[in-house]
Amino acid sequence: MLIRTGIPTPEQIEKVMPSKERLAQGPVAVIECFQSIPCNPCATSCPTGAILPFDNINDLPKFDENKCTGCGICVSSCPGLAIFIVDETYSESEALVRIPYEYLPVPEAGSVVDATDRAGQIVCKGKVVKIFTSKTQDKTTVLSIAVPKEYSMTVRGIKIPKKTETDDICICRCEEISLEELREVIKQGYTDFNEIKRKLRVGMGPCQGRTCRPLILREIAMATGRPMEDIDLTTFRPPTKPIKISVIAGDGNEE
């Protein structure tokens, strides 16, 4: 099942679950690594020796739960994204699950997300409590997610819910600014084109605002009740038409 679907069997999961006694003591690692491959960063990065040294680099991790402090270093070190930290002592009703996350955008602390199981199916809502991003480029971002305690051994990922139907409408294609983002800054009081340009970088791409300018003016006019012709435009930087570097250098021709 694992090889065909990427999802471990209940029997495989049961073998790596920490004991109830250890879960009651605080955060502990859950290592869901089930394939023998040449990989050992988890063992070499563990500061307490909870993940035992490998006799062979193809070995599966051997774990001493009583030595684990739940520090989470192994979570960001694992290239297979197979290690999680579970803290069932977080609160009376919630558990804290630390998961590896390699997507963009990274959710903000305090945001509510859809928590998913190992198959990517949404099982509950979760709240992002903390975000850890390593200073080294080869380490994975780790999210701490508060979820209902009954899902502590089920939640292994998240999905960021879309805010509104306007979230997918692109206003500025050069800078990838959505209609939702534009309307949000206008609500915050940015109703001058130059202010919005400095805030979102609209109009600063290769097209110099030729596509987004009228759309932004329309949104400002709708929000403020001002005629579009009364709204001051932004400053334009030459060239106002995209041309090849070779033309600027004098080595090419443009009709």
N, C-alpha and C positions, 0 to 999 in steps of 0.2 A: 504493500500500500504506500509506504513512504517513497519508494523509488518512482512509482507511477503517478502519485498525486502530490507529493511533497508534504503530506500530512502524516504524522506518526500515529500508530495504533494506540488504543487505550492501554494495552498491555505494556507498550514501550514507555508511555507517559507514566504509568504507575510505578515503574522501576526507578524512575529518577525523582519522584516526588519526595520532598523532605518529610520527616516524621511529624506527627501532630505536636509532639512535645517540643521539637525544634521550632516549628512555626509559632508556637506560643511564646517563644523567647525573643522574637524580633526578626529583623530582616535577614533573609538567607537566599543564597543563589539556587536557581533551578536550572540545571544544565540539560537541555534537550538536544543533545548531540548523539546521533544514532548510526552514523556511517563512519567506517574506518578509512580515514584519509590522512595524508601526511600533514598534520596541523597540531601545534601545541602552544600557541600564544596564551591560552587560558592558564596553563600550568606555570609558564615562565613569568606571567604577570601577577600571579596571586601572591600578595605580601605575607599571608599567614600560613601558606602551605596547605590550605584547605583542598586545593586541587593538586593531587599528588604528582610528582615528577613521572614522566612517561618512560617506560623501559624501551618502548619502540615508538617512533613518531607517528605511526599509524594506529596506536592504541586509542580506545575511547577513554574519555576523562574518568578518573577515579576520584570520588569526592568524599571528604570527611566533613559532614555538616556541622560537627561540633567545633571545628576550627574556623568556620566561616563567620565573618563579622558583617557581611552584607555591604561591604564597601562599594561594590559595583565596578571595580577596575576591570574585571574579567568581561563585563558586558560590552564595554567599548573596545576591548582588545580582540574579541572573537570575530574573525572575518566571516564566519558562517551565520552570524546573528542568531545564535542558538542558546544564548544564556540570558536569563532574566533574574531580577531580584524581586522577591515577594515579601511584604511586611504586613502581616495580618494583625499587628498590634497598633497600627496607625490610628485607628479610632474604634469606637464600639460598633459602628455600622459599616465602616469602609476599610479597605486594604489599599496599600500603596504598591503599585507594580511598576518597576523600572524596566523599560523596553528599549532596545536599540531602534534608531529611526534614521533612515538614509534618504528621505524625500524632501523636496522643497515645495511650498514654503514650510519652514518649521513653525509649528503653532506657538502662540504666545502663552506665557504663564498666566493662569487664570481662565484660559479659554476652555469651553466645553466641546468635547469631541465625541465621535462615535467610536466606542471600543469594540474591537473585533476579536474573533477567536482564531485558531490556527489555520482555518480555511478561509479567513477573510470575511466571514459573515458577522454582521453587527449583532452584538449580544446585549449591550447596555450603553449608557452614557458614562463618560469619564471626564474628570477635570484635570487639566495639566497643572501640576503643583510646582514643578521645577524642571529646568532644562540645563543639561550639562553638555557643553561642547568643548572637546579637548583642544588645546592649543596646537597640537601636532595634527597635520593634515591626514595622517593615516588612521586616526581614531574616529569612531562612530559617535554621533550625537546620541545621548541617552535622555529619554523623557520619563519623568516620574508622574504616573497617572493614578489618581484616586478613583477607585471603582467600588461598587457594592461588594462587601466581603465575600458573598457567595460566588463571585466571579473571579476571585483572585487566581485560581488555577486554570481559568478559561481564557482570560484576556491576554493576548499576545501581540496586539497591534492596534492601530487607530486609523480612522478616516476623518478628515476635516470636512464637516458638513458645509455645503454652500450656503452663503448668507441669504441671497435672494436670487430671483431669476435674472436680475441685471448683472450678476457677478460674472457671467460669461460674455457679456456684450463688451467688445473692445472699442475704446474711444481713441487711444493713441497706439497704433500698431508698432511704431518704432520703439517705444518705451514700455509696451505691454501694460498700459493702464486701462483698467476696466471702468465701465460706467458707474458701478457701485463705488469704486474708489474716488472718482471725480465728485459724485454727489455727496460723499461723506465729508470731503474737505470743504465743499461749499457750505454744508451745514455747520461746519466749524467756524465759518465767517470769512473764508477766503473767497472773495467775490471779485477780485481784480485779476485780470489775465496774467500779469507778471507775477503776482503772488502765487497763483496756481502753478505757473511754470517753475518757480523756484521750489515749490513744495513737491510736485510730482514729476518734474522734468518733461512735462508735455511740451511739444514743439521744439525739443532739443535734439531730435533724431535726424536721420538723413533727409527726410522730406521737409524739415524746418516748419512743421505745422500745417502744411498745405492740406493734409487730410483731416487732422483733428481740430484745427482752428475753428471752423464754422460750427462743429458739434459742441465744442466747449462754450463758444459764445451763446449758442442756443440754450445750453443748460444754465449759464449765468443769468441770461435774460428771463428764463422761466422761474428761477429761484428768487430773483430780485424785482421782477416787474419792469426792468429797464429795457428800452428798445436795443436791439443788437447793435445798431449803428452808433449808439451813445457809449458803448463799452470800449475803452481804450485797448488797442492791440499790443502785443508784446514786441520786443525788439527782434529784428531778423538779422541773422549772421550770414554773410556771403560765404560760399555761393548759395543762392536761393534755389538753384537747380542742381541736382546731383550730377557731377561730371567725373570723368576718370582722372586719376592723378597724372597719367601720361599727357593729358590735354593741358593741365596746369603747367607741367614741366616743359611744354612745347614740343613733345615728341609724338603727339597724336593729333588727329583731326576730328573736329566735331562740326557737323553741318548746322 
